[in-house]
Amino acid sequence: MGDRAAKKSLFDTFGAVAKAMASGRRAEIVDVLAQGPRSVEEIADEIDQSVANTSHHLRLLAGTGLVRSTKDGTRVIYRVAGPAVLALWRSLREVAAEHVGELEKLARDYLGDRDGLEPVPRAELKRRMNAGDVVVIDVRPSAEFVAGHVTGARSIPLNELTKRLKEIPKSKQIVAYCRGPYCVFADDAVRLLRRKGYRAKRLQDGFPEWKDAGLPVAMQGGER
């Protein structure tokens, strides 16, 4: 018969991990870090929080081992602790999508109407990239592109897209991607490109899912 106190401590630890994710801001942090390592200041800017609040959330995540930090001079750089953390984040989203009735409306309120945006599955995009008949653009912030991106993609952050349209050929299909299924950057990029006369679609999900599927990714310093 197992010791009751030991079992309680074990399950309390499971609960502590769940509690660490039981905040919208901490979930956002994990979503940002799924793209690659970032400094506290960069994370704070991405989630629209003060550095102090962001540091507090990061300490809670680090306390349960979900994120790790290193020093880069005077900066503290955070990263997810491993693939299991990203799997936890994906599972949380999937469970919410399946069981929380309001989620679809909340997603639509944030992402807008996706009817007609025609998402491209990963396998189809890989095939079309190999055939050379598509141009893929990464519309995430440039720091995320540097940390890792779809091999062959061009970095054109959403906030630079309008002024860099001349870099995008109108003769080919354009596929935009960003952080994942609940990222609005690619949707907005596709809408903008279509208004300008481009044939544009979005990747069905985002870079983390592409990477986790074992598809070709590149980063500063080479491909892997």
N, CA, C and O of each residue as an XYZ file, in Angstrom:
896
protein
N       0.855     -1.200      0.000
C       0.000      0.000      0.000
C       0.882      1.238      0.000
O       1.701      1.395      0.905
N       0.744      2.132     -0.989
C       1.565      3.325     -1.060
C       1.279      4.293      0.076
O       0.183      4.310      0.636
N       2.267      5.087      0.405
C       2.125      6.077      1.473
C       1.217      7.219      1.013
O       1.448      7.817     -0.038
N       0.179      7.518      1.809
C      -0.796      8.545      1.419
C      -0.144      9.915      1.292
O      -0.450     10.661      0.363
N       0.758     10.254      2.222
C       1.412     11.564      2.177
C       2.264     11.712      0.926
O       2.335     12.786      0.328
N       2.910     10.615      0.541
C       3.744     10.657     -0.666
C       2.877     10.841     -1.904
O       3.229     11.585     -2.820
N       1.717     10.140     -1.919
C       0.812     10.301     -3.064
C       0.285     11.720     -3.132
O       0.189     12.300     -4.214
N      -0.059     12.284     -1.974
C      -0.551     13.663     -1.946
C       0.494     14.622     -2.510
O       0.162     15.504     -3.302
N       1.747     14.456     -2.113
C       2.813     15.322     -2.612
C       2.988     15.173     -4.119
O       3.217     16.151     -4.831
N       2.876     13.922     -4.599
C       3.010     13.662     -6.028
C       1.930     14.390     -6.814
O       2.219     15.066     -7.801
N       0.678     14.248     -6.371
C      -0.423     14.857     -7.107
C      -0.469     16.369     -6.911
O      -0.946     17.091     -7.786
N       0.018     16.851     -5.779
C       0.136     18.299     -5.595
C       1.132     18.886     -6.588
O       0.969     20.010     -7.061
N       2.159     18.113     -6.894
C       3.137     18.574     -7.887
C       2.516     18.648     -9.272
O       2.763     19.590    -10.024
N       1.698     17.635     -9.608
C       0.965     17.715    -10.882
C       0.094     18.969    -10.899
O       0.038     19.688    -11.896
N      -0.581     19.218     -9.783
C      -1.438     20.394     -9.690
C      -0.672     21.691     -9.825
O      -1.178     22.658    -10.394
N       0.560     21.720     -9.301
C       1.383     22.934     -9.389
C       1.733     23.250    -10.834
O       1.779     24.415    -11.229
N       1.979     22.207    -11.622
C       2.262     22.425    -13.048
C       1.031     22.983    -13.743
O       1.126     23.919    -14.537
N      -0.132     22.400    -13.437
C      -1.375     22.913    -14.024
C      -1.615     24.359    -13.601
O      -2.035     25.187    -14.410
N      -1.345     24.660    -12.324
C      -1.540     26.021    -11.824
C      -0.623     27.007    -12.533
O      -1.011     28.146    -12.790
N       0.592     26.572    -12.849
C       1.531     27.458    -13.543
C       0.990     27.881    -14.904
O       1.295     28.973    -15.383
N       0.184     27.017    -15.528
C      -0.407     27.343    -16.824
C      -1.781     27.985    -16.685
O      -2.398     28.370    -17.678
N      -2.263     28.099    -15.434
C      -3.621     28.594    -15.211
C      -3.692     30.111    -15.199
O      -4.242     30.716    -14.279
N      -3.134     30.705    -16.223
C      -3.146     32.155    -16.405
C      -3.045     32.428    -17.887
O      -2.193     31.866    -18.575
N      -3.916     33.294    -18.379
C      -3.854     33.638    -19.794
C      -2.528     34.232    -20.191
O      -2.033     33.972    -21.288
N      -1.928     35.049    -19.294
C      -0.662     35.675    -19.629
C       0.464     34.643    -19.681
O       1.343     34.726    -20.539
N       0.441     33.677    -18.770
C       1.486     32.659    -18.806
C       1.315     31.745    -20.015
O       2.301     31.281    -20.588
N       0.067     31.485    -20.403
C      -0.162     30.727    -21.636
C       0.375     31.495    -22.840
O       0.965     30.906    -23.745
N       0.168     32.807    -22.849
C       0.726     33.639    -23.927
C       2.242     33.558    -23.960
O       2.844     33.489    -25.032
N       2.862     33.565    -22.776
C       4.318     33.479    -22.711
C       4.811     32.181    -23.331
O       5.766     32.181    -24.109
N       4.159     31.074    -22.986
C       4.557     29.789    -23.567
C       4.361     29.809    -25.081
O       5.177     29.253    -25.817
N       3.290     30.443    -25.549
C       3.040     30.545    -26.983
C       4.143     31.337    -27.677
O       4.576     30.976    -28.771
N       4.600     32.420    -27.040
C       5.708     33.206    -27.601
C       6.999     32.389    -27.588
O       7.732     32.370    -28.577
N       7.277     31.719    -26.474
C       8.521     30.956    -26.362
C       8.517     29.707    -27.239
O       9.576     29.140    -27.509
N       7.345     29.275    -27.684
C       7.291     28.166    -28.636
C       7.981     28.526    -29.944
O       8.391     27.641    -30.695
N       8.111     29.824    -30.221
C       8.768     30.295    -31.447
C      10.292     30.332    -31.307
O      11.011     30.312    -32.306
N      10.784     30.387    -30.057
C      12.218     30.461    -29.824
C      12.518     31.279    -28.583
O      11.620     31.922    -28.040
N      13.766     31.270    -28.121
C      14.137     32.001    -26.906
C      13.919     33.499    -27.052
O      14.120     34.061    -28.129
N      13.506     34.145    -25.961
C      13.296     35.585    -25.964
C      13.716     36.171    -24.619
O      13.712     35.485    -23.596
N      14.078     37.447    -24.642
C      14.425     38.145    -23.414
C      13.152     38.545    -22.668
O      12.063     38.563    -23.241
N      13.305     38.865    -21.382
C      12.165     39.305    -20.582
C      11.508     40.520    -21.225
O      10.283     40.601    -21.306
N      12.326     41.461    -21.681
C      11.800     42.691    -22.271
C      11.006     42.401    -23.549
O       9.954     42.999    -23.778
N      11.509     41.489    -24.374
C      10.804     41.137    -25.607
C       9.471     40.449    -25.304
O       8.460     40.718    -25.952
N       9.486     39.569    -24.321
C       8.254     38.878    -23.938
C       7.237     39.877    -23.406
O       6.060     39.824    -23.761
N       7.699     40.792    -22.548
C       6.802     41.807    -21.978
C       6.132     42.614    -23.079
O       4.939     42.906    -23.003
N       6.898     42.975    -24.101
C       6.344     43.738    -25.215
C       5.312     42.917    -25.984
O       4.278     43.447    -26.390
N       5.587     41.627    -26.185
C       4.684     40.774    -26.944
C       3.359     40.561    -26.235
O       2.319     40.486    -26.888
N       3.375     40.462    -24.894
C       2.123     40.170    -24.171
C       1.524     41.424    -23.542
O       0.554     41.347    -22.788
N       2.110     42.581    -23.858
C       1.573     43.875    -23.413
C       1.479     43.951    -21.888
O       0.450     44.334    -21.331
N       2.573     43.577    -21.232
C       2.662     43.633    -19.780
C       3.942     44.378    -19.393
O       4.858     44.519    -20.203
N       3.991     44.844    -18.163
C       5.221     45.460    -17.670
C       6.287     44.386    -17.511
O       5.976     43.199    -17.409
N       7.546     44.811    -17.491
C       8.644     43.871    -17.276
C       8.499     43.208    -15.915
O       8.778     42.017    -15.772
N       8.066     43.965    -14.917
C       7.903     43.413    -13.570
C       6.849     42.306    -13.551
O       7.088     41.237    -12.990
N       5.689     42.552    -14.158
C       4.641     41.525    -14.208
C       5.092     40.311    -15.001
O       4.830     39.171    -14.616
N       5.771     40.563    -16.110
C       6.254     39.461    -16.945
C       7.266     38.619    -16.190
O       7.232     37.390    -16.261
N       8.166     39.272    -15.467
C       9.165     38.544    -14.672
C       8.491     37.676    -13.618
O       8.930     36.557    -13.353
N       7.426     38.192    -13.022
C       6.678     37.416    -12.026
C       6.108     36.151    -12.655
O       6.243     35.063    -12.096
N       5.473     36.291    -13.815
C       4.915     35.125    -14.500
C       6.015     34.132    -14.879
O       5.835     32.921    -14.749
N       7.140     34.642    -15.342
C       8.242     33.762    -15.740
C       8.807     33.002    -14.551
O       9.183     31.837    -14.682
N       8.872     33.651    -13.387
C       9.365     32.955    -12.192
C       8.431     31.809    -11.809
O       8.889     30.746    -11.390
N       7.122     32.025    -11.952
C       6.169     30.957    -11.652
C       6.330     29.787    -12.628
O       6.278     28.626    -12.221
N       6.521     30.088    -13.892
C       6.739     29.035    -14.886
C       8.056     28.307    -14.634
O       8.135     27.084    -14.751
N       9.079     29.067    -14.290
C      10.387     28.463    -14.024
C      10.357     27.617    -12.759
O      11.051     26.604    -12.672
N       9.555     28.027    -11.776
C       9.484     27.304    -10.513
C       8.970     25.886    -10.653
O       9.280     25.024     -9.830
N       8.181     25.637    -11.697
C       7.686     24.280    -11.951
C       8.447     23.613    -13.097
O       8.068     22.534    -13.551
N       9.508     24.248    -13.560
C      10.352     23.640    -14.580
C       9.852     23.744    -15.996
O      10.374     23.076    -16.889
N       8.832     24.583    -16.225
C       8.283     24.690    -17.578
C       9.144     25.553    -18.490
O       9.163     25.344    -19.703
N       9.858     26.523    -17.920
C      10.796     27.339    -18.701
C      12.139     27.369    -17.987
O      12.233     27.109    -16.787
N      13.165     27.690    -18.746
C      14.518     27.815    -18.216
C      15.095     29.143    -18.668
O      14.653     29.723    -19.660
N      16.083     29.614    -17.932
C      16.687     30.904    -18.270
C      18.198     30.804    -18.312
O      18.804     29.962    -17.650
N      18.796     31.687    -19.110
C      20.242     31.839    -19.168
C      20.542     33.331    -19.215
O      19.677     34.138    -19.556
N      21.763     33.688    -18.872
C      22.177     35.091    -18.928
C      22.929     35.353    -20.228
O      23.768     34.556    -20.649
N      22.618     36.464    -20.847
C      23.334     36.939    -22.027
C      23.770     38.361    -21.720
O      23.064     39.319    -22.037
N      24.931     38.492    -21.105
C      25.347     39.800    -20.617
C      24.442     40.222    -19.477
O      24.337     39.529    -18.465
N      23.786     41.368    -19.648
C      22.859     41.849    -18.620
C      21.435     41.358    -18.858
O      20.553     41.597    -18.033
N      21.204     40.678    -19.969
C      19.855     40.219    -20.298
C      19.624     38.800    -19.803
O      20.541     37.979    -19.768
N      18.374     38.525    -19.419
C      17.968     37.169    -19.064
C      17.134     36.631    -20.224
O      16.136     37.234    -20.619
N      17.556     35.491    -20.760
C      16.886     34.881    -21.905
C      16.138     33.646    -21.431
O      16.700     32.796    -20.741
N      14.863     33.551    -21.806
C      14.033     32.414    -21.413
C      13.719     31.542    -22.619
O      13.646     32.019    -23.752
N      13.535     30.252    -22.351
C      13.138     29.282    -23.378
C      12.284     28.209    -22.716
O      12.369     28.000    -21.506
N      11.460     27.528    -23.510
C      10.691     26.420    -22.952
C      11.651     25.293    -22.577
O      12.695     25.119    -23.206
N      11.283     24.527    -21.544
C      12.208     23.525    -21.011
C      12.356     22.310    -21.916
O      13.346     21.587    -21.808
N      11.397     22.068    -22.804
C      11.522     20.918    -23.687
C      10.254     20.661    -24.468
O       9.252     21.348    -24.269
N      10.283     19.669    -25.365
C       9.126     19.377    -26.222
C       7.856     19.046    -25.444
O       6.757     19.328    -25.919
N       7.988     18.449    -24.250
C       6.798     18.077    -23.482
C       5.989     19.307    -23.079
O       4.766     19.236    -22.963
N       6.671     20.437    -22.863
C       5.973     21.673    -22.501
C       5.125     22.141    -23.682
O       3.985     22.569    -23.502
N       5.676     22.058    -24.870
C       4.919     22.459    -26.061
C       3.756     21.499    -26.306
O       2.681     21.913    -26.740
N       3.981     20.206    -26.024
C       2.890     19.238    -26.160
C       1.780     19.543    -25.163
O       0.601     19.398    -25.486
N       2.147     19.965    -23.950
C       1.152     20.355    -22.953
C       0.332     21.542    -23.442
O      -0.890     21.554    -23.293
N       0.983     22.525    -24.016
C       0.305     23.707    -24.521
C      -0.648     23.341    -25.660
O      -1.774     23.836    -25.714
N      -0.197     22.475    -26.567
C      -1.071     22.038    -27.662
C      -2.272     21.269    -27.120
O      -3.401     21.477    -27.566
N      -2.028     20.380    -26.156
C      -3.114     19.587    -25.590
C      -4.140     20.476    -24.892
O      -5.344     20.241    -24.995
N      -3.664     21.489    -24.186
C      -4.564     22.416    -23.508
C      -5.472     23.103    -24.524
O      -6.678     23.216    -24.308
N      -4.889     23.561    -25.634
C      -5.693     24.201    -26.674
C      -6.713     23.237    -27.263
O      -7.868     23.599    -27.483
N      -6.275     22.009    -27.516
C      -7.159     21.029    -28.143
C      -8.322     20.651    -27.235
O      -9.458     20.523    -27.691
N      -8.034     20.472    -25.942
C      -9.098     20.148    -24.992
C     -10.092     21.306    -24.906
O     -11.305     21.096    -24.882
N      -9.557     22.538    -24.860
C     -10.432     23.710    -24.793
C     -11.300     23.803    -26.048
O     -12.494     24.088    -25.958
N     -10.705     23.565    -27.209
C     -11.451     23.651    -28.458
C     -12.568     22.606    -28.519
O     -13.631     22.853    -29.088
N     -12.313     21.441    -27.927
C     -13.288     20.350    -27.988
C     -14.391     20.488    -26.943
O     -15.527     20.076    -27.181
N     -14.062     21.066    -25.786
C     -15.007     21.010    -24.669
C     -15.536     22.357    -24.195
O     -16.520     22.395    -23.457
N     -14.918     23.456    -24.595
C     -15.389     24.775    -24.160
C     -16.193     25.386    -25.295
O     -15.634     25.817    -26.303
N     -17.515     25.419    -25.122
C     -18.388     25.854    -26.201
C     -18.139     27.278    -26.659
O     -18.344     27.592    -27.832
N     -17.703     28.140    -25.765
C     -17.518     29.552    -26.087
C     -16.240     29.815    -26.869
O     -16.063     30.895    -27.433
N     -15.341     28.818    -26.905
C     -14.027     29.067    -27.483
C     -14.095     29.466    -28.956
O     -13.359     30.351    -29.393
N     -14.969     28.823    -29.717
C     -15.060     29.133    -31.143
C     -15.450     30.594    -31.363
O     -14.907     31.267    -32.240
N     -16.399     31.075    -30.554
C     -16.810     32.480    -30.672
C     -15.671     33.410    -30.268
O     -15.421     34.411    -30.939
N     -14.974     33.085    -29.171
C     -13.859     33.918    -28.718
C     -12.769     33.975    -29.783
O     -12.202     35.036    -30.043
N     -12.481     32.832    -30.396
C     -11.465     32.796    -31.448
C     -11.903     33.625    -32.649
O     -11.094     34.340    -33.241
N     -13.178     33.532    -33.007
C     -13.684     34.304    -34.143
C     -13.643     35.802    -33.851
O     -13.325     36.604    -34.730
N     -13.969     36.177    -32.600
C     -13.918     37.591    -32.229
C     -12.494     38.136    -32.370
O     -12.305     39.289    -32.757
N     -11.501     37.312    -32.059
C     -10.101     37.750    -32.136
C      -9.548     37.654    -33.555
O      -8.933     38.595    -34.055
N      -9.771     36.514    -34.195
C      -9.149     36.248    -35.492
C      -9.937     36.817    -36.667
O      -9.394     36.992    -37.758
N     -11.225     37.108    -36.442
C     -12.060     37.556    -37.534
C     -12.635     36.371    -38.303
O     -12.423     35.216    -37.931
N     -13.355     36.663    -39.367
C     -13.980     35.634    -40.193
C     -12.918     34.977    -41.060
O     -12.299     35.634    -41.898
N     -12.707     33.679    -40.858
C     -11.698     32.959    -41.637
C     -12.269     32.280    -42.879
O     -11.538     31.631    -43.627
N     -13.560     32.428    -43.095
C     -14.161     31.819    -44.280
C     -13.470     32.349    -45.532
O     -13.327     33.559    -45.712
N     -13.050     31.441    -46.378
C     -12.405     31.838    -47.624
C     -10.908     32.015    -47.541
O     -10.268     32.273    -48.561
N     -10.315     31.883    -46.342
C      -8.865     32.039    -46.231
C      -8.109     30.792    -46.684
O      -6.895     30.837    -46.880
N      -8.822     29.683    -46.850
C      -8.280     28.472    -47.470
C      -6.944     28.049    -46.871
O      -5.904     28.242    -47.502
N      -6.946     27.484    -45.687
C      -5.680     27.049    -45.087
C      -5.020     25.933    -45.892
O      -5.693     25.064    -46.447
N      -3.697     25.977    -45.944
C      -2.924     24.981    -46.682
C      -2.330     23.987    -45.688
O      -1.600     24.400    -44.786
N      -2.617     22.694    -45.820
C      -2.026     21.700    -44.926
C      -0.499     21.654    -45.072
O       0.040     22.001    -46.123
N       0.181     21.227    -44.024
C       1.644     21.187    -44.048
C       2.184     20.319    -45.186
O       3.100     20.725    -45.902
N       1.617     19.132    -45.349
C       2.131     18.221    -46.381
C       2.003     18.829    -47.772
O       2.899     18.690    -48.605
N       0.879     19.507    -48.018
C       0.688     20.142    -49.324
C       1.684     21.272    -49.537
O       2.215     21.441    -50.635
N       1.939     22.050    -48.478
C       2.894     23.142    -48.620
C       4.289     22.611    -48.916
O       4.992     23.152    -49.770
N       4.687     21.568    -48.225
C       6.010     20.985    -48.479
C       6.120     20.514    -49.924
O       7.135     20.744    -50.582
N       5.071     19.854    -50.419
C       5.082     19.376    -51.808
C       5.191     20.535    -52.786
O       5.949     20.462    -53.754
N       4.449     21.593    -52.544
C       4.459     22.728    -53.461
C       5.770     23.510    -53.368
O       6.235     24.059    -54.368
N       6.362     23.564    -52.187
C       7.676     24.204    -52.074
C       8.723     23.417    -52.853
O       9.576     24.002    -53.519
N       8.658     22.089    -52.768
C       9.598     21.255    -53.526
C       9.425     21.449    -55.027
O      10.385     21.364    -55.793
N       8.189     21.709    -55.434
C       7.915     21.929    -56.863
C       8.279     23.341    -57.312
O       8.366     23.611    -58.509
N       8.490     24.242    -56.351
C       8.897     25.606    -56.670
C       7.792     26.500    -57.174
O       8.064     27.513    -57.818
N       6.531     26.144    -56.892
C       5.432     26.955    -57.431
C       4.722     27.768    -56.360
O       3.566     28.151    -56.544
N       5.392     28.039    -55.241
C       4.793     28.813    -54.171
C       5.870     29.638    -53.474
O       7.022     29.213    -53.383
N       5.499     30.799    -52.990
C       6.392     31.637    -52.188
C       5.838     31.657    -50.764
O       4.669     31.976    -50.545
N       6.689     31.315    -49.806
C       6.270     31.237    -48.410
C       6.849     32.424    -47.655
O       8.048     32.693    -47.724
N       5.986     33.129    -46.935
C       6.465     34.268    -46.149
C       6.152     34.045    -44.665
O       5.059     33.620    -44.291
N       7.135     34.343    -43.855
C       7.031     34.265    -42.402
C       6.717     35.666    -41.905
O       7.552     36.564    -42.007
N       5.513     35.857    -41.366
C       5.082     37.206    -40.983
C       5.192     37.442    -39.474
O       4.612     38.392    -38.948
N       5.934     36.579    -38.784
C       6.210     36.799    -37.368
C       7.285     37.873    -37.205
O       7.924     38.245    -38.189
N       7.498     38.377    -35.996
C       8.612     39.302    -35.765
C       9.933     38.673    -36.192
O      10.098     37.456    -36.112
N      10.869     39.496    -36.642
C      12.119     38.985    -37.202
C      12.928     38.158    -36.214
O      13.637     37.238    -36.624
N      12.840     38.465    -34.908
C      13.580     37.687    -33.910
C      13.127     36.234    -33.902
O      13.932     35.334    -33.663
N      11.866     36.002    -34.157
C      11.346     34.638    -34.187
C      11.800     33.912    -35.446
O      12.075     32.712    -35.410
N      11.880     34.635    -36.554
C      12.396     34.044    -37.789
C      13.845     33.601    -37.599
O      14.222     32.510    -38.026
N      14.650     34.434    -36.966
C      16.058     34.115    -36.725
C      16.181     32.864    -35.854
O      17.051     32.025    -36.087
N      15.306     32.742    -34.851
C      15.364     31.598    -33.937
C      15.000     30.293    -34.630
O      15.449     29.227    -34.210
N      14.192     30.360    -35.686
C      13.816     29.165    -36.429
C      12.677     29.464    -37.373
O      11.753     30.200    -37.027
N      12.735     28.889    -38.582
C      11.695     29.160    -39.575
C      11.606     28.013    -40.580
O      12.494     27.164    -40.659
N      10.534     28.010    -41.332
C      10.362     27.047    -42.408
C      11.476     27.258    -43.429
O      11.687     28.374    -43.905
N      12.179     26.193    -43.759
C      13.273     26.309    -44.729
C      12.749     26.850    -46.058
O      11.788     26.327    -46.624
N      13.399     27.905    -46.540
C      13.001     28.511    -47.806
C      12.038     29.670    -47.660
O      11.741     30.352    -48.641
N      11.537     29.909    -46.436
C      10.605     31.023    -46.223
C      11.339     32.352    -46.220
O      12.529     32.417    -45.910
N      10.625     33.406    -46.567
C      11.160     34.760    -46.517
C      10.603     35.472    -45.279
O       9.419     35.340    -44.968
N      11.432     36.206    -44.594
C      10.984     36.961    -43.424
C      10.438     38.315    -43.859
O      11.182     39.183    -44.314
N       9.131     38.479    -43.713
C       8.478     39.767    -43.955
C       7.474     39.977    -42.824
O       6.301     39.637    -42.976
N       7.914     40.532    -41.694
C       6.997     40.747    -40.570
C       5.756     41.521    -41.003
O       5.813     42.373    -41.889
N       4.648     41.209    -40.367
C       3.378     41.816    -40.765
C       3.446     43.333    -40.798
O       2.881     43.959    -41.695
N       4.135     43.935    -39.823
C       4.182     45.397    -39.768
C       5.062     46.006    -40.868
O       5.117     47.228    -41.004
N       5.751     45.163    -41.654
C       6.564     45.650    -42.778
C       5.962     45.268    -44.121
O       6.473     45.667    -45.167
N       4.880     44.500    -44.100
C       4.372     43.893    -45.337
C       3.971     44.932    -46.378
O       4.309     44.785    -47.552
N       3.266     45.966    -45.974
C       2.772     46.948    -46.942
C       3.913     47.603    -47.709
O       3.825     47.767    -48.926
N       4.972     47.974    -47.019
C       6.072     48.659    -47.684
C       7.025     47.715    -48.420
O       7.932     48.171    -49.117
N       6.825     46.400    -48.268
C       7.717     45.448    -48.931
C       6.989     44.591    -49.968
O       7.482     43.532    -50.357
N       5.833     45.041    -50.408
C       5.057     44.266    -51.372
C       5.818     44.013    -52.670
O       5.606     42.990    -53.321
N       6.696     44.928    -53.049
C       7.442     44.760    -54.302
C       8.382     43.561    -54.265
O       8.831     43.088    -55.309
N       8.680     43.065    -53.057
C       9.551     41.899    -52.929
C       8.798     40.592    -53.184
O       9.414     39.531    -53.283
N       7.471     40.664    -53.291
C       6.657     39.463    -53.408
C       6.117     39.347    -54.834
O       5.374     40.223    -55.278
N       6.472     38.294    -55.553
C       6.008     38.165    -56.943
C       4.520     37.847    -57.024
O       3.998     37.032    -56.263
N       3.848     38.510    -57.967
C       2.420     38.232    -58.160
C       2.183     37.017    -59.053
O       1.046     36.575    -59.217
N       3.253     36.481    -59.626
C       3.104     35.357    -60.551
C       2.937     34.021    -59.843
O       2.596     33.023    -60.479
N       3.173     33.986    -58.525
C       3.093     32.723    -57.798
C       2.098     32.814    -56.643
O       1.751     33.898    -56.173
N       1.656     31.641    -56.207
C       0.822     31.561    -55.003
C       1.658     31.949    -53.790
O       2.817     31.550    -53.674
N       1.076     32.717    -52.901
C       1.747     33.125    -51.664
C       1.097     32.386    -50.501
O      -0.128     32.317    -50.403
N       1.935     31.830    -49.613
C       1.435     31.204    -48.386
C       2.122     31.886    -47.205
O       3.349     31.913    -47.114
N       1.317     32.428    -46.315
C       1.837     33.098    -45.130
C       1.653     32.191    -43.912
O       0.679     31.444    -43.817
N       2.606     32.273    -42.986
C       2.443     31.530    -41.737
C       2.927     32.384    -40.577
O       3.683     33.339    -40.755
N       2.468     32.013    -39.371
C       2.921     32.725    -38.174
C       3.091     31.741    -37.027
O       3.747     30.712    -37.196
N       2.517     32.032    -35.864
C       2.842     31.270    -34.659
C       2.037     29.999    -34.454
O       2.494     29.094    -33.755
N       0.859     29.905    -35.040
C       0.037     28.735    -34.791
C      -1.420     29.003    -35.084
O      -1.752     30.028    -35.681
N      -2.303     28.096    -34.674
C      -3.715     28.200    -35.059
C      -4.444     29.400    -34.482
O      -5.486     29.789    -35.010
N      -3.931     29.998    -33.417
C      -4.595     31.159    -32.820
C      -3.754     32.426    -32.962
O      -3.817     33.326    -32.125
N      -2.975     32.479    -34.025
C      -2.168     33.668    -34.334
C      -2.837     34.415    -35.484
O      -3.198     33.814    -36.496
N      -3.000     35.721    -35.325
C      -3.739     36.515    -36.305
C      -2.852     37.081    -37.413
O      -3.365     37.565    -38.422
N      -1.533     37.026    -37.242
C      -0.637     37.669    -38.212
C      -0.840     37.145    -39.630
O      -0.954     37.931    -40.571
N      -0.887     35.822    -39.789
C      -1.010     35.252    -41.140
C      -2.361     35.584    -41.762
O      -2.447     35.861    -42.958
N      -3.423     35.555    -40.943
C      -4.743     35.922    -41.455
C      -4.735     37.343    -42.001
O      -5.215     37.601    -43.104
N      -4.180     38.264    -41.209
C      -4.143     39.665    -41.639
C      -3.278     39.839    -42.876
O      -3.587     40.651    -43.747
N      -2.186     39.071    -42.954
C      -1.314     39.151    -44.131
C      -2.045     38.681    -45.378
O      -1.941     39.307    -46.433
N      -2.781     37.584    -45.264
C      -3.524     37.068    -46.419
C      -4.589     38.060    -46.864
O      -4.756     38.286    -48.062
N      -5.305     38.650    -45.929
C      -6.335     39.638    -46.290
C      -5.708     40.835    -47.015
O      -6.239     41.311    -48.019
N      -4.580     41.311    -46.498
C      -3.913     42.458    -47.117
C      -3.434     42.105    -48.527
O      -3.639     42.867    -49.472
N      -2.794     40.944    -48.654
C      -2.271     40.542    -49.958
C      -3.395     40.382    -50.981
O      -3.237     40.771    -52.139
N      -4.499     39.828    -50.574
C      -5.613     39.646    -51.513
C      -6.184     40.984    -51.967
O      -6.564     41.149    -53.126
N      -6.241     41.942    -51.036
C      -6.710     43.281    -51.432
C      -5.785     43.906    -52.464
O      -6.219     44.728    -53.271
N      -4.514     43.523    -52.444
C      -3.535     44.070    -53.381
C      -3.403     43.232    -54.648
O      -2.538     43.497    -55.484
N      -4.254     42.224    -54.792
C      -4.270     41.457    -56.030
C      -3.419     40.205    -56.042
O      -3.217     39.615    -57.103
N      -2.915     39.781    -54.899
C      -2.111     38.562    -54.822
C      -3.016     37.349    -54.584
O      -4.097     37.459    -54.005
N      -2.542     36.199    -55.046
C      -3.193     34.933    -54.718
C      -2.540     34.418    -53.435
O      -1.414     33.922    -53.466
N      -3.238     34.535    -52.320
C      -2.621     34.248    -51.025
C      -3.476     33.313    -50.182
O      -4.705     33.381    -50.206
N      -2.809     32.443    -49.440
C      -3.426     31.554    -48.470
C      -2.560     31.549    -47.205
O      -1.456     32.094    -47.195
N      -3.075     30.926    -46.139
C      -2.294     30.801    -44.914
C      -2.014     29.318    -44.646
O      -2.789     28.445    -45.037
N      -0.890     29.056    -43.973
C      -0.606     27.706    -43.518
C      -1.664     27.304    -42.495
O      -2.137     28.140    -41.725
N      -2.028     26.047    -42.487
C      -3.119     25.593    -41.627
C      -2.868     25.872    -40.150
O      -3.802     26.199    -39.417
N      -1.625     25.749    -39.706
C      -1.316     26.053    -38.306
C      -0.146     27.026    -38.250
O      -0.301     28.167    -38.686
N       1.016     26.632    -37.736
C       2.114     27.592    -37.652
C       3.472     26.931    -37.595
O       3.593     25.722    -37.791
N       4.501     27.730    -37.323
C       5.858     27.205    -37.318
C       6.073     26.103    -36.286
O       6.675     25.087    -36.634
N       5.617     26.236    -35.029
C       5.875     25.152    -34.061
C       5.333     23.806    -34.528
O       5.983     22.778    -34.339
N       4.145     23.802    -35.137
C       3.568     22.553    -35.612
C       4.358     21.989    -36.793
O       4.540     20.776    -36.906
N       4.821     22.871    -37.664
C       5.679     22.453    -38.795
C       6.949     21.798    -38.262
O       7.342     20.727    -38.724
N       7.580     22.436    -37.301
C       8.819     21.913    -36.717
C       8.583     20.576    -36.028
O       9.359     19.637    -36.206
N       7.509     20.486    -35.237
C       7.230     19.264    -34.488
C       6.877     18.091    -35.400
O       7.007     16.932    -35.008
N       6.430     18.399    -36.616
C       6.116     17.345    -37.586
C       7.378     16.814    -38.269
O       7.300     15.910    -39.101
N       8.534     17.371    -37.921
C       9.787     16.913    -38.509
C      10.048     17.440    -39.906
O      10.870     16.892    -40.640
N       9.343     18.509    -40.274
C       9.535     19.106    -41.596
C      10.743     20.042    -41.571
O      11.159     20.468    -40.494
N      11.317     20.375    -42.737
C      12.586     21.117    -42.774
C      12.478     22.513    -42.144
O      11.607     23.304    -42.505
N      13.366     22.793    -41.210
C      13.438     24.093    -40.588
C      14.856     24.611    -40.676
O      15.807     23.838    -40.791
N      14.991     25.926    -40.622
C      16.300     26.564    -40.674
C      16.366     27.608    -39.583
O      15.341     28.068    -39.078
N      17.576     27.976    -39.227
C      17.793     29.023    -38.262
C      19.092     29.710    -38.592
O      19.826     29.259    -39.472
N      19.392     30.792    -37.904
C      20.635     31.495    -38.164
C      21.785     30.536    -37.916
O      21.947     30.012    -36.814
N      22.591     30.309    -38.963
C      23.693     29.392    -38.804
C      23.501     28.102    -39.589
O      24.429     27.300    -39.691
N      22.291     27.885    -40.155
C      22.132     26.713    -41.008
C      20.810     26.013    -40.864
O      19.976     26.375    -40.035
N      20.631     24.983    -41.702
C      19.396     24.224    -41.736
C      19.528     22.996    -40.859
O      20.626     22.507    -40.594
N      18.350     22.500    -40.407
C      18.371     21.212    -39.687
C      17.017     20.516    -39.851
O      16.819     19.420    -39.325
